Amino acid sequence: MFNRTIPRFARLGVVAGIAVIMATPVVTASAAFTNGSPPLINHGGRTQASVIYSIFWGQQWVTGWPDTTEAQSSVFCEGYYTSCTSSTAMTYSNAASTAMTYINGFLSSAVPGSTWIGSQAQYGASASWGGTWTDTADTPPPPGVVTDNCSEVCTVDQPPGTTRTAETLANLLGSEALNAEAHFGYSPNADYMIYLPQGSIPAGFGAYCAYHNEIYDGAGNRISYSVMPYLPDVAAGCGEDYFNNNNAFGNGFLDGYSIVSGHELAETATDALPLTNPGWRDSSGAETGDICAWGTQANGVPVYNISGGGHVFAVQSLWSNSANNCV
């Protein structure tokens, strides 16, 4: 899970008194790199040869919206990397289309077969591309808070046939994961990554950037999904201009999308059912992405570009037991 607060660095979030261990923390400036307590330990839960699906939820993704980047100077580049140089503000007339192209390019062309995701094979994890779907048929996510069973009350939903609690009744994001399963079909290896439009946010967004979760389907299968808000809504706090400079394709402006999406997909592959059947975590509960989240050149934790489809995409490193380091 990726947390984030506006000053930043990786940390575990706490929601409703329960530690949230599957989220991407927000970025915090200039902190010593002390995330987690590696190595990762196998707790026996599901790992995945993940098949990644991107779900762009809502008519808003079709209609589109404009957005403007923040002007950056090299002093304020989030990762303090030399490739992040001064930039002027840039306007995208259709930021939705730019984001969709960037995200799908990363997930379909850059991740599969990369040495980056290959570092997780030691845990029985891998990732491949399944496809994309823009869901305009279901009620689109409203502006404001979109509920989920972790960000709302952080309890585990019940299997079919049992009494439902309020969290199940008010679980818009979990319901969209089930819609994605109905569209693509069930697989124990599926990772349904739900991308929210501008302005539609889960309750904890701002304390974290994204997270992965699980829910029962109607047949009693447990499925994995990731919740991906529109990260430019919080700009630098979720990785804007973290490594690259912004350009027409979105590098820099959308660095956070590949960094955070990569974090969540790697953690889903190594810890697919974090609420009910934990997989690979360290002794503090941190997952493979948490340990290395928001690393910088100064603290020796690599952030770098991987290539695919003729473009580059920024990724954070992931924890490797065999290398005893973030790689």
N, C-alpha and C positions, 0 to 999 in steps of 0.2 A: 504494500500500500504506500502511496506517496502523500505525505502530509506537506502542508505549507503554511507559513504565517508570514506576515510582511515585515519584519526582518526574518531571515531564513536560516536554517539548516536542518538536516534530517532528524526527525525524532518520532517516537511512537505517539500517536494521539490517544486521547481518552474520551470516550463518549458514554454518557449515562453511567459513569463509574466503572466501565469495562474497558480494558485496554484494547485498542484497535490495532491489530498487528498486520493488516493486509492493505495498508494505504501508503501512497506516496507522500512523504512529508513535504511541506513547503520549504522553500529555500531560506536559509538564514545566513547572514553575512558573517564572514571572518570568524569561524569557529574551528577549534581543533577537531581533527577527524577521529571521532571515537564512537561511531555508530555500531551498536550491537556488541555481541560477545561471541565471535566465530571460534571454532568452525561450525558449519551446519551439521545438524544431527538428524538422522532419519527417525521420525516418529511413527512411521508405518503407514501413513495416509497415501492417498492417490497422487501419483505423478502422471504427467500426460505427455504423449506425443501430440501436442496441442494442434488442433486444426482451428485457425483463427478466422473469425467472421467479424467484419465491421458492419455495425448497424447504425445508420444515421437516422435518428428518430425525429420525425416531425416534418410537416410541410415547409417549415422555415428553411430547411436545407435546400429545397427546390427553389423557393422564392429568393433566397440569398439575402445577404446584408453586407454593407460596407464596413471597413475597419481601418484604423490608422495605427501604425506602430509608434512606439515611443522613440524619440531621438536618443542615441546612445553615444557616449564617449568611451574610449578605451579604459578609462579609469573605472567606469561603472559596469563593464561587462561582467555578467553574473559569475561566470566561472573563472575569471581572471586569466583567460587564455589569449595567446597572441593572435589567434585567428579571429577573435572577436574585436574588431577595430571600430573606430568611430563611424557612426552612420547618421544620416538625417532621417527624419520621420518619413515613412512611405505609406501611401494610401492604396488599399486594395478595394477596387470597386465591388468585387464579389468575394469577400473573405470566406464565405461558406464554400464556394467552389474551389478556392485555393486550398483550403484546409482539407477537403475531401480528396483532392488529387494528391496532396502531400501524404496524408495518412494512408491511403490505399497503396501508394507507391512504396512507402516504408514497409507495410505489412506484407505486401505481395512480392516485392522484388528484392528488398534489402535484407529482411530478416531470414527467410528460408535459405539454408545453405551457408549462412555466415559463420565465421569462426566465433563471432560474438555469442550467438545462441548456442553454437556448438560447445562452448565452455560448460554448458549445463548438462551435457550428455552423461557426465559422471554421476548425476542424480537420477538418471533414467528419463530425462526430459528432452524434448525437442519441439520444434514449431514448424508448421507449414500453413500455406494459404488455403482458405476454404471458399471465400467469396465475399461479396458486399451486397447490402440491401438498404435502400432508402425507404423507410416505413412511413408512408403517408396515409395508410388505410386506418390506422388506429388513432385515437385521440392524441393530438400532438402534446408534448410536454408544455405546460403553461409557463409563462414568465414567473420567476420566483422559485420557491422551494418545491422540488420534486421528491416525493418520499421514497424511502427504501428501508428494508428490514434491518440494516446496520446503522445507517445514519439517523434513522428515526428512533428506534428503541434498542437496537443492538441485542436482540434475542433471536434464537433460532426458530424458524417457522416449523409448524407441525406437518407430518406426512398426511396425505389425503385420508379422509374419513375421521379425522379427529377434530376437536373443537378448535376453531380459529381464534387467534388473538388479534388485538387491534393492529399489530404490526403487519399481519398478513392481509388484513382488509385495507390497509393504507399503504400498499407496497407497489407504487407505480413502476419503479425501475425493475423490480422482480417480475412484475407482470409483463413488461416489455421483453425481458429475457425469455419468458415463456412464449411470447409471440415470435421471437427470433428462432426458438427451437421448432415451433410449428412451421415456420417458413423453410428452414434449412434441414430439419430432421434431427432426431436425437443421436448423439454420440457421446460416450463417456470422455472422449478426447476434445469435445468442442469447447472453445472459449468464445462466448458471444460478447463482443466488445461494443458497448452501447455509448454512442457519441451524442451528447446533448447539444442543442442549438444555443446560440448566444442568449444569455439572460436566464436560462433554465438551469437551476443548480440543485444538487442534493444539500441536505441541511448542514453538513459539516464543511462544505467547500469554502476554502479560505483557511481552515485549520489543516486541510489536506488538499492535494491536487487531484487525486483519483484513488480508486481502491478496487479490489476484486472481492467477489462474494459468491454465494451459492444459494440455490433454492430447489425445493422438490417440484417435479412436474406432476401431471395428473396420473402418471403410471407409477409414481413413487420413486423415480430416478432422481438422483441429485445432480444438478447441472451447474456448471461454472459460468460466471459472467463478470465482466469488468464495467465499472461506471466511469465514464470519461466526460466530465464537463467541458464547456468551451473554455480552454485554458487561457486564451488572450483576455478573458474577462478579468483576470488578476495579473496579467502582463508578466513582469519580471519575476514575481513570486512563484510562478510555475514554469519558469525556464525561458521566457522570451529573451532572445539574444544571449543565451547562456554560453554558446560556443561559436556560432557563426554570425556573419553579418546578414542583415535582411536583404532579400532580392525578390525578383518577380515570382520565383517558384515558391518562396516562403522560407528559405533558410534564414535562420536568425529569428524572425518573427514566429515561426512555428517549431523552433528547436524543442520547446517543451513538449510538443505532441509526440515526437519520436522518443525523446528521453523518457517521458512518463508512460506512454503506451508500451515501450519496451520493458520498463520496470514492471508494469502490471502483467504483461503476457509471460515474462520469465517467472514471475512469482506464481502465476496460475499453473504454469507447467510443472513447477517444483512443489507446490503446495495448493493443490486444486480445490480442496474442500476445507478451507481454513477454520470454519466454525465447528464442524462435526467430526472431521477425520484428518488432523494435521499431518502434513508431509515433512518437508525439510525446513527446519528452523534452527537457529542457534539457541544457546541456553537462556538468552534473554527474551526469546520469542521472535526475534528479527528474522526476516526472510532474505533470500539471496540479493534482492534489490535494495532492501533497507540498509544493509551493511555498507553499501557503496554509494548511497544516495547523495547527490549534489556534491560529489567530489570535485576537487580542484587540482590544478597543477602544483600549487603550493603545498598541498598535503599529500601528494603522491598517489592520488586516486584518479585513474584515467577517465576522462571523457573524450570521445573521439568520434569521427565520422565513419559510417559504413556506407557502401555503395550499392545502388540498385536502380535499374531502369534509366541509367545515364545521369543520375542525381546522387547527392550525398545526403545523409541523415545523421544528426547528432544522436549518440547514445551514451548513457552512463555505463560504467563497468558493472560487472556482476561478480559475486563472491565465488571463488574457486577453492575448494578444499585442497585439491591436488597442488595448486600453486601457492596455497596459503596467502592469498592476496586477492585484491580486486583486479579483474582482467577484462 
